[in-house]
């Protein structure tokens, strides 16, 4: 009886031993990743970038993992670059790590942009291109909304809801209400009668 039991258990023990050896020696791609904790290696490509309010991105660095991040696993990376500090972490360990920080400002190109809108019943000047009304620079007290022609009032209202407009409307609003810098904006404000026609 013991001999029969041995003939049944021996192959079973061999199969179990082979499976254990395979799990420890295999280099799983995605199928067996649950048992192996992937970490940052010297060959891991780490990309650090900044995303601005306007949606533009700036690559700060891209290349092999810095020594400070070597052997970090997913948990260590997300705790070192927390979401509540403005980071977004995209992991494809051990191949790549993308660390994105959100800036509370416009990119250098859009920083000088100005656009017209409406705020609290007055014509308002906002920093940045149309569609980004987060940074109110000033209200033109000499230009109450009620003193504007209906056409200009409507265009300013459409500009305040820029993302919802059709591409043709957006292009027209950009020509009329968006300015590359402060001098262009001031020239347009001085000639506001032309906008109201």
NORTA-V771684 format. One record per backbone hydrogen bond with DSSP energy under -1.0 kcal/mol. CO is the residue of the C=O (numbers start at 1). NH is the residue of the N-H. If there is no record, write none. Layout:
co:nh
CO:NH
CO:NH
This chain:
co:nh
1:5
2:6
3:7
4:8
5:9
6:10
9:13
10:14
11:15
12:16
13:17
14:18
15:19
16:20
17:21
18:22
19:23
20:24
21:25
22:26
32:35
40:71
41:44
44:65
45:97
46:63
47:99
48:60
48:61
49:101
50:58
51:103
52:55
56:52
58:50
61:48
63:46
66:69
69:72
72:40
73:77
74:78
75:79
76:80
77:81
82:85
82:87
83:86
86:102
88:100
90:98
92:95
92:96
95:45
96:92
97:47
98:90
99:49
100:88
101:51
105:53
107:111
113:128
114:179
115:126
117:124
119:122
121:145
122:119
123:140
124:117
125:137
125:138
126:115
129:132
135:127
138:125
139:141
140:143
143:123
144:147
145:148
149:153
150:154
151:155
152:156
153:157
154:158
155:159
156:160
159:162
161:164
162:165
166:170
167:171
168:172
169:173
170:174
171:175
172:176
173:177
174:178
177:116
179:114
181:185
182:186
183:187
184:188
185:189
186:190
187:191
189:192
191:194
192:196
